[in-house]
Amino acid sequence: MSISGDTYTSTEENVNKAPTYEGVYALYDGNECIYIGRGEGKEGVRARLQAHQRGDEGKCTQSATGYKRESSDNPKIAEGLLLQEYKTEHGKLPRCNDIMP
């Protein structure tokens, strides 16, 4: 269930060009997945990536150097599956998921 496809550099230009579809995304610091989240509604994934980049979600995710994203018909379920898969594989949640409420 992991997010397939390209990893994008977390530049302002790339984030502002991210799609507005509903879906899931993973943030990376180098090769380490630091956060798994979802984007819903009209602004979708792009708005969530922009919020992380601005620091609206805290300093932990603001340090992301890259991201992957994919569309989903049910982002909440897809996010839950990705988090469970990560926890099963690593024994814990990504470090920024672990500190966020």
VOMAR-441968 format. One record per residue (C-alpha): x, y, z. Coordinates in steps of 0.02 Angstrom, whole numbers, plus 50000, padded with zeros to 5 digits. Each point is the difference from the previous one (the first is absolute). Layout:
<atoms>
<<X,Y,Z>> ...
</atoms>
This chain:
<atoms>
<<50000,50000,50000>> <<50150,50117,50010>> <<49993,50155,49891>> <<50075,49960,49831>> <<50072,50119,49873>> <<50123,50141,49999>> <<50072,50092,50148>> <<49990,50188,49978>> <<50119,50125,50080>> <<49909,50108,50127>> <<50033,50165,49915>> <<49870,50139,50002>> <<49983,49983,49811>> <<49967,49812,50006>> <<49878,50013,50145>> <<49903,50140,49914>> <<49985,49889,49845>> <<49942,49847,50098>> <<49828,49936,49951>> <<49843,50055,50089>> <<49923,49826,49998>> <<49952,49909,50159>> <<50129,49873,50051>> <<50143,49949,50112>> <<50179,50057,50012>> <<50161,49959,50091>> <<50131,50127,50051>> <<50184,49954,50003>> <<50158,50066,50080>> <<50130,49926,49884>> <<49949,49817,49983>> <<49905,49994,50165>> <<49810,50010,49996>> <<49958,50127,50136>> <<49812,50023,49976>> <<49852,49918,49913>> <<49844,50105,49973>> <<49848,50033,49894>> <<49928,50144,49902>> <<49813,50015,49983>> <<49877,50123,49926>> <<50018,50126,49861>> <<50182,50042,50033>> <<50053,49820,50034>> <<50181,49947,50009>> <<50072,50168,49944>> <<49924,50097,50145>> <<50066,49875,50128>> <<50175,50003,49925>> <<49998,50191,50003>> <<49945,49999,50182>> <<50146,49887,50047>> <<50122,50107,49903>> <<49940,50161,50085>> <<50019,49918,50171>> <<49813,50000,50037>> <<50017,49817,50052>> <<50153,50029,50109>> <<50188,50001,49978>> <<50015,49811,49982>> <<49918,49991,49829>> <<50067,50168,49943>> <<50172,49918,49984>> <<49940,49881,49863>> <<50116,49993,49850>> <<49885,49897,49888>> <<49828,49924,49981>> <<49899,49868,49907>> <<49815,50014,49967>> <<49858,49904,49920>> <<49814,50022,49976>> <<49874,49901,50101>> <<49812,49982,49998>> <<50004,49984,50189>> <<50153,50092,50070>> <<49956,49964,50182>> <<50001,49811,49973>> <<50155,50008,49889>> <<50092,50102,50132>> <<49954,49874,50135>> <<50062,49856,49895>> <<50165,50088,49962>> <<50028,50040,50184>> <<49961,49822,50052>> <<50117,49931,49866>> <<50139,50116,50057>> <<49974,49955,50184>> <<50001,49814,49961>> <<50161,50017,49901>> <<50093,50119,50118>> <<49919,49968,50169>> <<49948,50182,50017>> <<49919,50143,49905>> <<50102,50123,49896>> <<50084,50121,50120>> <<49888,50150,49959>> <<49839,49898,50007>> <<50054,49938,50170>> <<50011,50176,50074>> <<49844,50074,49920>> <<49829,49978,50083>> 
</atoms>
